[in-house]
């Protein structure tokens, strides 16, 4: 059984071959310079695109937002793409258009909170579904067990950049007449069996937050393939306005602006190539981790082509004499920063605990096992080498 006792200089904190003291215990790090965890900088092209909008004086949602909607819609296989203020607003717009207060909606227990908090904000009842133990995505078989006569929809996250089992979710929705909203905040340009994510479900939402694969600082979008639904979402996005000072329904001001739209258009030019680099780096990580007992690379849903917004590995605590957090602290000392996505499952969040039924054991266990490694398009071969060397060194030192 693993313990939480970290290795120390006295306790043999050695690395590969038994002769390398961990940096966290006073040894020499694999790299004196930390591998960058993410890459979010703007290029000169991005700055020029934003500056052109500033100089034009047309700062509100206009031609650049329209261009981003058209181009991103085409790239994701969606008929309608609508930009908005951020990814959380995108979820709120989709949920308000598709669900009514009191509806039960199946939601992931393992995701970022916005996927579920906006269900609660809509007045719906979230029903937590456990994660698939291999892919961390919503488990469609568990979802099927939790359908009731009050269930009206499924909200599923394409987590970390990997699509869920869209066929299974679609089949479940079809059987029970459920609406499906896919949260693709982390999955720009991911595909399912060769098709863009916009081809599936009733609505798909995106975030353009600064750290996302397509980051504009803030911003988001919703896509759909139904004309009536698109009209409803557009009305909700902008005060229900059909003409100047003519309001058909109550809505919000969830519009994006052309500064962020211009940055998005500029970054979209590079996104396919950057996605290919992420996939190549993930393949290198996969190969390295496969050779380290006790660590496991992220699983991929069969049929999915992920884009690796995050590369989330996991450790088997029984194989090491340390906790996940101690393992990550040692990696940081070697020059490899990590992050935990997520430190607790959503049913254990205070804001959502009222809907915790204690029936998501896989999600509960993941919180103590997962950790994200540096993943982005600017990782070099040297960065990848450092990550691999640090993983091997720390794993060897803490081997149970």
C-alpha positions as CSV (number, residue, x, y, z in Angstrom):
1,X,0.0,0.0,0.0
2,X,1.3,3.5,-0.9
3,X,2.2,5.9,1.8
4,X,2.3,9.7,1.8
5,X,5.9,9.7,3.0
6,X,8.1,11.4,0.5
7,X,11.7,10.4,-0.1
8,X,14.3,12.5,1.5
9,X,18.1,12.8,1.3
10,X,18.4,10.4,4.2
11,X,15.8,8.0,2.8
12,X,17.4,7.3,-0.5
13,X,15.9,9.9,-2.8
14,X,17.7,8.5,-5.8
15,X,16.8,8.5,-9.5
16,X,17.5,6.4,-12.6
17,X,20.1,3.7,-11.8
18,X,19.9,4.5,-8.0
19,X,22.5,7.3,-8.1
20,X,20.6,10.5,-8.9
21,X,19.3,12.4,-5.9
22,X,16.1,14.2,-6.5
23,X,16.3,18.0,-6.9
24,X,13.6,18.4,-4.3
25,X,16.0,16.7,-1.8
26,X,19.0,18.7,-2.8
27,X,20.1,17.0,-6.0
28,X,20.8,18.5,-9.4
29,X,17.7,19.0,-11.4
30,X,17.2,17.6,-14.9
31,X,16.8,21.1,-16.1
32,X,17.6,24.4,-14.4
33,X,15.0,26.1,-16.6
34,X,11.4,25.0,-16.3
35,X,9.6,23.7,-19.3
36,X,6.9,26.2,-20.2
37,X,3.6,24.7,-19.1
38,X,1.6,26.6,-21.8
39,X,2.1,29.0,-24.7
40,X,-0.4,31.8,-24.8
41,X,1.6,34.7,-26.4
42,X,0.3,36.8,-29.3
43,X,2.2,37.0,-32.6
44,X,2.8,40.2,-34.5
45,X,0.0,39.1,-36.8
46,X,-2.4,38.8,-33.9
47,X,-1.4,42.3,-32.5
48,X,-1.7,43.8,-36.0
49,X,-5.2,42.3,-36.4
50,X,-6.3,43.8,-33.1
51,X,-4.7,47.1,-33.8
52,X,-6.5,47.3,-37.1
53,X,-9.8,47.0,-35.3
54,X,-8.8,49.7,-32.8
55,X,-7.8,52.0,-35.5
56,X,-11.1,51.4,-37.3
57,X,-13.2,52.6,-34.4
58,X,-15.6,49.7,-34.9
59,X,-15.0,47.8,-31.7
60,X,-18.4,46.1,-31.2
61,X,-19.3,42.8,-32.7
62,X,-19.1,43.3,-36.4
63,X,-17.2,42.0,-39.4
64,X,-14.5,40.2,-37.5
65,X,-16.9,38.3,-35.3
66,X,-18.9,37.4,-38.4
67,X,-15.7,36.2,-40.1
68,X,-14.8,34.1,-37.1
69,X,-18.2,32.6,-37.0
70,X,-18.2,31.7,-40.7
71,X,-14.7,30.2,-40.7
72,X,-14.8,28.4,-37.4
73,X,-18.3,27.0,-38.3
74,X,-16.9,25.6,-41.6
75,X,-13.9,24.1,-39.8
76,X,-16.1,22.3,-37.2
77,X,-18.9,21.1,-39.5
78,X,-21.6,23.4,-38.1
79,X,-24.4,25.1,-40.1
80,X,-24.6,28.0,-37.6
81,X,-21.8,29.4,-35.4
82,X,-22.5,32.3,-33.0
83,X,-19.8,34.1,-31.1
84,X,-20.5,35.3,-27.5
85,X,-18.8,36.8,-24.5
86,X,-17.3,33.6,-23.1
87,X,-17.7,29.9,-22.8
88,X,-19.9,30.1,-19.7
89,X,-22.3,32.4,-21.5
90,X,-22.3,30.0,-24.4
91,X,-23.4,27.2,-22.1
92,X,-26.1,29.5,-20.6
93,X,-27.4,30.4,-24.0
94,X,-27.6,26.8,-25.1
95,X,-29.2,25.6,-21.9
96,X,-31.8,28.4,-21.9
97,X,-32.8,27.6,-25.5
98,X,-33.1,23.9,-24.9
99,X,-34.1,23.2,-21.3
100,X,-36.8,24.4,-18.9
101,X,-36.6,24.9,-15.2
102,X,-37.2,21.6,-13.3
103,X,-35.8,19.5,-16.1
104,X,-33.4,16.8,-15.1
105,X,-30.2,16.9,-17.1
106,X,-27.4,14.2,-17.1
107,X,-24.1,15.9,-16.4
108,X,-20.5,14.8,-16.0
109,X,-19.1,14.4,-12.5
110,X,-15.7,15.0,-13.9
111,X,-15.4,18.3,-15.7
112,X,-14.9,22.0,-15.2
113,X,-17.7,23.5,-13.0
114,X,-19.3,25.7,-15.7
115,X,-20.7,22.6,-17.6
116,X,-22.9,22.0,-14.5
117,X,-23.2,25.3,-12.8
118,X,-25.1,26.8,-15.7
119,X,-27.5,23.9,-15.6
120,X,-28.2,24.9,-12.0
121,X,-28.5,28.5,-13.0
122,X,-31.1,27.6,-15.5
123,X,-33.2,26.0,-12.7
124,X,-32.6,22.5,-13.9
125,X,-31.7,19.5,-11.8
126,X,-28.2,18.1,-12.5
127,X,-27.9,14.3,-12.3
128,X,-24.2,13.4,-12.0
129,X,-22.8,10.7,-14.3
130,X,-19.5,9.0,-13.5
131,X,-16.4,9.2,-15.7
132,X,-15.1,6.4,-18.0
133,X,-12.0,5.0,-16.1
134,X,-9.9,5.0,-19.3
135,X,-10.8,8.2,-21.1
136,X,-12.1,10.3,-18.2
137,X,-15.1,11.3,-20.4
138,X,-18.7,10.9,-19.3
139,X,-19.6,7.2,-19.1
140,X,-22.6,6.6,-21.4
141,X,-23.4,3.3,-19.7
142,X,-23.6,5.0,-16.3
143,X,-25.8,7.7,-17.9
144,X,-28.2,5.1,-19.2
145,X,-28.8,3.9,-15.6
146,X,-29.7,7.3,-14.4
147,X,-32.4,8.3,-16.9
148,X,-35.8,8.9,-15.3
149,X,-39.2,10.1,-16.7
150,X,-38.0,13.6,-15.8
151,X,-34.8,13.5,-17.8
152,X,-34.8,15.9,-20.7
153,X,-31.2,16.2,-21.7
154,X,-27.5,15.4,-21.6
155,X,-24.7,17.9,-21.2
156,X,-21.4,16.2,-22.0
157,X,-17.9,17.7,-22.0
158,X,-15.3,16.8,-24.6
159,X,-12.8,16.8,-21.8
160,X,-9.1,17.8,-22.2
161,X,-9.5,18.0,-26.0
162,X,-10.9,14.4,-26.4
163,X,-14.4,13.8,-27.7
164,X,-16.8,11.6,-25.7
165,X,-18.4,8.5,-27.2
166,X,-20.7,10.5,-29.5
167,X,-22.3,7.4,-30.9
168,X,-23.2,6.1,-27.4
169,X,-24.5,9.5,-26.3
170,X,-26.5,10.0,-29.4
171,X,-28.0,6.5,-29.1
172,X,-29.1,7.2,-25.5
173,X,-30.5,10.5,-26.5
174,X,-32.4,9.0,-29.4
175,X,-33.9,6.2,-27.3
176,X,-35.2,8.6,-24.6
177,X,-35.9,11.7,-26.7
178,X,-33.2,13.8,-25.0
179,X,-31.6,17.1,-26.1
180,X,-27.8,17.0,-26.2
181,X,-25.4,19.9,-25.5
182,X,-21.7,19.2,-26.0
183,X,-19.3,21.4,-24.1
184,X,-16.2,21.7,-26.4
185,X,-14.5,24.5,-24.5
186,X,-11.3,22.4,-24.6
187,X,-11.7,20.7,-28.0
188,X,-11.3,23.1,-30.9
189,X,-10.9,21.1,-34.1
190,X,-11.2,17.8,-32.5
191,X,-13.1,15.3,-34.7
192,X,-15.3,12.2,-34.3
193,X,-14.8,9.6,-36.9
194,X,-13.5,12.2,-39.3
195,X,-16.3,14.7,-38.8
196,X,-16.1,18.0,-36.9
197,X,-17.8,18.2,-33.6
198,X,-20.3,20.8,-34.9
199,X,-22.0,18.0,-36.8
200,X,-23.3,16.4,-33.6
201,X,-25.8,17.1,-30.9
202,X,-28.3,19.9,-30.6
203,X,-25.7,22.5,-29.7
204,X,-22.0,22.7,-29.2
205,X,-20.3,25.3,-27.0
206,X,-16.8,26.7,-27.1
207,X,-14.5,28.9,-25.0
208,X,-11.9,31.2,-26.4
209,X,-10.3,31.9,-23.0
210,X,-6.7,32.9,-23.2
211,X,-5.3,29.4,-22.3
212,X,-7.5,27.5,-24.8
213,X,-6.2,26.1,-28.1
214,X,-8.0,29.0,-29.8
215,X,-7.6,31.7,-27.2
216,X,-8.6,35.3,-27.7
217,X,-8.4,36.5,-24.1
218,X,-12.1,36.1,-23.5
219,X,-14.8,35.0,-25.8
220,X,-16.9,31.9,-26.8
221,X,-19.2,30.5,-29.3
222,X,-22.2,28.2,-29.8
223,X,-22.9,26.2,-32.8
224,X,-26.0,24.3,-34.0
225,X,-27.6,23.0,-37.2
226,X,-31.2,24.0,-36.6
227,X,-32.4,27.4,-38.0
228,X,-35.0,28.0,-35.4
229,X,-32.6,27.2,-32.5
230,X,-30.0,29.5,-34.0
231,X,-32.5,32.3,-34.1
232,X,-33.4,31.7,-30.5
233,X,-29.8,31.8,-29.4
234,X,-29.1,35.0,-31.4
235,X,-32.1,36.6,-29.7
236,X,-31.0,35.6,-26.2
237,X,-27.5,36.8,-27.0
238,X,-28.6,40.3,-27.6
239,X,-31.6,41.4,-25.5
240,X,-34.1,39.6,-27.7
241,X,-33.7,42.3,-30.2
242,X,-35.1,41.9,-33.7
243,X,-34.8,45.6,-34.8
244,X,-33.4,48.6,-33.1
245,X,-35.3,49.1,-29.8
246,X,-37.7,46.3,-30.8
247,X,-37.4,43.3,-28.4
248,X,-39.2,40.1,-29.1
249,X,-38.2,38.4,-25.8
250,X,-36.1,38.9,-22.7
251,X,-32.4,38.3,-23.4
252,X,-28.9,39.3,-22.4
253,X,-25.9,41.2,-23.6
254,X,-23.6,38.3,-24.3
255,X,-22.0,39.6,-27.4
256,X,-18.3,39.3,-28.3
257,X,-16.4,42.2,-29.8
258,X,-14.4,42.7,-32.9
259,X,-11.1,43.1,-31.1
260,X,-11.3,39.6,-29.8
261,X,-12.9,38.5,-33.0
262,X,-9.9,39.8,-35.0
263,X,-7.4,37.9,-32.7
264,X,-9.5,34.8,-33.2
265,X,-9.4,35.1,-37.0
266,X,-5.6,35.6,-36.9
267,X,-5.0,32.6,-34.6
268,X,-7.4,30.5,-36.6
269,X,-4.9,30.7,-39.5
270,X,-2.3,28.8,-37.4
271,X,-4.7,26.5,-35.4
272,X,-4.5,23.4,-37.7
273,X,-0.7,23.3,-37.7
274,X,-0.6,23.9,-34.0
275,X,-3.1,21.1,-33.4
276,X,-0.9,18.8,-35.4
277,X,2.1,19.7,-33.2
278,X,0.1,19.0,-30.1
279,X,-0.9,15.6,-31.4
280,X,2.8,14.8,-32.3
281,X,3.9,15.9,-28.8
282,X,1.2,13.8,-27.2
283,X,2.4,10.7,-29.1
284,X,5.9,11.2,-27.7
285,X,4.6,11.5,-24.2
286,X,2.5,8.3,-24.8
287,X,5.6,6.4,-25.7
288,X,7.6,7.7,-22.8
289,X,4.9,7.0,-20.2
290,X,4.3,3.5,-21.5
291,X,7.8,2.6,-20.3
292,X,7.3,3.9,-16.7
293,X,5.5,1.4,-14.5
294,X,2.8,3.0,-12.3
295,X,2.1,5.9,-14.8
296,X,-0.6,5.8,-17.5
297,X,-1.1,8.0,-20.5
298,X,-4.6,9.4,-21.1
299,X,-6.9,7.1,-23.0
300,X,-8.7,8.1,-26.2
301,X,-12.3,7.3,-27.0
302,X,-12.3,4.9,-29.9
303,X,-13.3,6.9,-33.0
304,X,-12.2,10.2,-31.5
305,X,-9.3,12.4,-32.8
306,X,-8.3,14.5,-29.8
307,X,-6.5,17.8,-29.8
308,X,-4.8,17.7,-26.4
309,X,-5.8,21.0,-24.8
310,X,-4.4,19.2,-21.7
311,X,-2.3,16.1,-21.5
312,X,-3.6,14.5,-18.3
313,X,-1.7,11.4,-17.1
314,X,-2.4,9.5,-14.0
315,X,-0.4,7.6,-11.4
316,X,-1.2,4.5,-9.5
317,X,-0.5,5.4,-5.8
318,X,0.0,1.8,-4.9
319,X,3.1,1.7,-7.1
320,X,4.9,4.7,-5.4
321,X,5.9,5.8,-1.9
322,X,4.4,9.2,-2.4
323,X,1.2,11.0,-3.1
324,X,0.3,12.5,-6.4
325,X,1.0,16.0,-5.0
326,X,4.5,14.9,-3.7
327,X,5.2,13.4,-7.1
328,X,4.3,16.6,-8.8
329,X,6.3,18.7,-6.4
330,X,9.4,16.6,-7.2
331,X,8.7,17.1,-11.0
332,X,8.6,20.8,-10.5
333,X,12.0,20.7,-8.8
334,X,13.3,18.9,-11.8
335,X,12.1,21.6,-14.1
336,X,8.7,20.2,-15.1
337,X,5.6,22.1,-13.9
338,X,2.3,20.3,-13.6
339,X,-1.3,21.1,-12.8
340,X,-4.2,19.2,-11.4
341,X,-7.4,19.1,-13.5
342,X,-9.2,18.6,-11.2
343,X,-8.5,18.4,-7.5
344,X,-12.1,17.3,-6.7
345,X,-15.0,15.9,-8.7
346,X,-18.0,18.3,-9.2
347,X,-20.4,16.5,-6.8
348,X,-17.8,17.3,-4.1
349,X,-17.8,21.1,-4.9
350,X,-19.6,23.0,-2.1
351,X,-21.8,24.8,-4.7
352,X,-23.0,21.5,-6.1
353,X,-23.0,19.2,-3.1
354,X,-26.8,19.3,-2.8
355,X,-27.0,17.0,-5.9
356,X,-24.2,14.6,-4.7
357,X,-25.6,11.1,-4.5
358,X,-22.3,9.5,-3.8
359,X,-22.5,7.3,-6.9
360,X,-19.5,8.4,-9.0
361,X,-16.6,6.4,-7.6
362,X,-14.4,6.7,-10.6
363,X,-14.5,10.5,-10.5
364,X,-13.9,10.4,-6.8
365,X,-10.7,8.3,-7.3
366,X,-9.4,10.4,-10.2
367,X,-9.0,13.5,-8.0
368,X,-6.0,11.9,-6.2
369,X,-4.4,10.4,-9.3
370,X,-4.4,12.7,-12.3
371,X,-1.8,15.4,-13.3
372,X,-1.3,17.5,-16.4
373,X,2.1,17.7,-18.1
374,X,3.2,20.7,-20.2
375,X,1.3,20.5,-23.5
376,X,1.3,23.1,-26.3
377,X,2.4,23.8,-29.9
378,X,5.7,25.4,-28.9
379,X,7.1,22.4,-27.0
380,X,10.6,21.6,-28.4
381,X,12.3,18.2,-28.6
382,X,14.5,19.4,-25.7
383,X,11.4,20.2,-23.7
384,X,10.0,16.7,-24.3
385,X,13.3,15.2,-23.4
386,X,13.3,17.0,-20.1
387,X,9.8,15.9,-19.3
388,X,10.7,12.3,-20.0
389,X,13.9,12.4,-18.0
390,X,12.1,14.0,-15.0
391,X,9.3,11.5,-15.1
392,X,11.7,8.5,-15.1
393,X,13.9,10.0,-12.4
394,X,11.0,10.8,-10.0
395,X,9.2,7.6,-10.7
396,X,12.4,5.6,-10.0
397,X,13.1,7.5,-6.7
398,X,9.6,6.9,-5.4
399,X,9.2,3.4,-6.6
400,X,7.4,1.3,-4.0
